């Protein structure tokens, strides 16, 4: 059973292994869905890309969880996307389609991927912002209030496609930007910090020994200027669901955790 701790930067759940991590995350996905539908009649989620959430999406698509999720009231968006075709195996949408979308009874109009990101990143970012504004019925200057934003943690401290030293970190007025990442020599489409920090629930999923050092840095030194340390929901919940391998370097006393 996962050990749950309260600490200054949110809630930390340490799972014995990756299998438990994904089970805990799936249960949270279901419970937030029920809360959201009860509160306002719908469930707006921004999915994470990368390798870690693939198993979670596959889990959500099986009978243990899928029938407990109101897919007809669920709207799925993406926290970030690579600037490749949706047919590419590098596409976050492609991964989610294979692992989740193709296996669940979600209406096609409830799925909101980016469009044209492989052709014109700037135009695609602007179009995705319009898509989000329409879906949330936003007025000028308003940010969407996602019920849940799922995030990963890169070994360099990036999350979504907010990479260290990139211009997107200083963006305060846009919902979506095309962020150029010099190390990758490529653009990424990403939600901005004000949007992520306006969510009701933000959940980081962190797994494996390769994440030990960066998880320690992010959780132990909140003043470190890394993208992941800038995630701090103004009126929402921040959760870290991690496995024992990723958490091996943490000193819970230093983190001021309360179980």
N, C-alpha and C positions, 0 to 999 in steps of 0.2 A: 504494500500500500504506500502511495506517495506521501512523503513528509511535507507538510505545509507550514511555511513560516511567513510572518508579517515582518517586513523591513521597510526602511524609509522610502524606498523607491517602488513599493508595491507589495505584491504577494509572490512568494517564491515557492514553487512546488518541485521537490527533488524526487524523481522517479528512479526505481531500481535499475531500469533498463529502457531502451527505446520503445519496446513493446508497451510497457506501462505508460510511457510518455504519450504515445498516440492514443491510448485508451482514455487517459485523463483529458487530453485535448478534445477528443470526440465527445465526451460527456459534457464538457464546457460548451462546445458548439451547440449541442442539443439544448442545454439549459438556457443559454442566452437566446436561442431561437424562441423558446416558450415565453421568456420574459418580454422579449421585444414584441411579439404578436399580442400579448396581453396588454402591453403599454400603448401601442399605437397601430396595431393591426398588420404589421409587416416586419421583415427581417432583412436589413441591408448589411451585406458582408463584403469586405475587400479581401480577396485571397492573396496569399503569398506565393511567390515562385520559388525556384531553386529545387534542390533535391530533397530536403527534409520533409516538406509537407506532402510529398507524393503518397507516402504510406497513410497519412491521415485522410487524404481524399478517398483513397481506396477503401478505407475503413468506413467512412461516412456513406459510401455507396452500397454497403452490404446490408442485409436485412436486420442486423442487430441495431443499426442506427437509422437507416434511411426512412423507415416507416414512422419514426418519431420526429421527423423534421417536416414542417409544413412547406414543402417545396413550392407550392402554388403561391405562397406569400413571401417567398425568399427571393431576393434580388442579389445577384453575384456580380461583383466588380473585381478589378485587379489593382493591387497596391502599386505594382510596377510591371513593366513589360520590356523585353528586349526588342530592339528594332529589326526584327526579322519577320518573315512571313509566318502566319499562323500554321502553316503546314510544316514549318521547321521544328525539329525536335528540341531546338533551343528555346522555343517559344513557351512562355509561362501559360498562355492560353491552351496551347497544344497539350501540355502536360496535364492540365486540369481537365481538359476534354477527355483524354484517354482514361484518366484515373477516376473521374467523377461524373462529368456532365453527360457522357454517353450512357451512363448506367442509372440515372435517376429521373424521376418524372417531373422535371422542372420545365415550365413553359419557356419556349425559345425567347420570348420577349422579356423574360426575367434575367437573361444573361447578357451582360454588357461588356464585351471585350473592346480593346482599342481597335482603331481602324486606320489602315494606311501607314502604320509605323515603319514599315520596311521601305517606304517610298519617300516620305517627307516627315521626319520626326517632329519638327516644330508644328506643322499643320495637324499632325495626329494628336499632339498634346492639346492643342487648342480645341480640336473636335471632341476629345475625350472630356475636357472640361465642360463643354456644352452638353454632352451626354449626361454627365453627373448633375449639372444644374437643372436640366429638364427632369431627370428622374426624381430629384429631391425637391423640385419646385422652388428653387432658390431665388432670392432677390439679389441684386447686385451687391457685392461685398460680403455676402453670407458664405459660410463654409458648411458643407454637408455634415450631418451627424450620423456617421456610420454606427451601427449597433456593435459591430465587431470588425476589427482590423487585425489580421494575422500577419506576423512579421518573423523573419529569420534574422540571424546574426552572422555577418561575415567575419572572417578572421582578421580583417582590417578595421572592424568596428562599423562597417556599413550596415544599413538596414533599408528595406525596400530598394530603391536605387539612389539612395542618398549616401554618396561616397565621401570619404574625407577630402576636404579641400575643394569640393565642387561648388559651383554657383548656386545650385538648388538649395543649399543649406541656409542661404540668406534670403530666400524668397518668402515674402510675407503676404502678397496680394493674390497670387495665383493658386488655383486648386491643383492643377497638373502642369508639369513642365517637362520639356525634353532636356535632360541633364547630360552634358558631355562629360565622359569619364576618361581622362587622359591616359590612365594606365591601361584601359581597354581599347583606346582609340575608337570609341564608339559612343553613340547616344543611347540613353535609356529613358523610357517614359516612366514618370514616377509621381505619386501623390506627394504633396509638400508637407513640411512639418506642421503648419497650422491646421491642416486637415487631419493628420494623424492624431494630433493632440486635442482634437475636438470630438474624438470618438467616445462612445460610452464604455467600450471595452477594447483594450489593446493587449494582445497575447503574443509574447515571443516564444518560439519553439527552438530549443537549442539542444543539439545532440552530438555526442562523440568527443573523443580525446582531443581532436584538432581544435575544439572550441574552448578548451580549458583556460588558456592564457587570456583570450579576449573576454571571456565571460568574467574572469577575475578582475580584469581592468575596468570593465564597464560597471560592474556592481560595486566594486570596492573603491573606485575613484570617480564619483559622479561629477566632479568638476573637470575631469579630462574632456577635452574637446574632441569627442568622437560622435558621429551621427547617432549611434544608439543611446548615448547618454542624454541626448536632446529630446528623447521621447518621454513626455511627462503629461499625460492627459489632464487638461484643466479641470474637468468635472467628471472624469471617468475613472475606470479601474485599469491599472497596469498589472499584468501577470507575467511571470516568467515560469514556463513549464520546461524543465531541463532534466536530462538523465544523469545518473550517477557519474558517468565518465566525464561529462562536461563540467559537473559540479565538484570534481575531485579536488580542485585547488582552492575552493572557497573556505574561508574561515567565518563561520556563522556568527561568532562573537564579535568579530570586527565589523560585520555587516549590521550589528545590532538587531539580529533577528529575534522575534518572539514566536515560539511555536504555538 
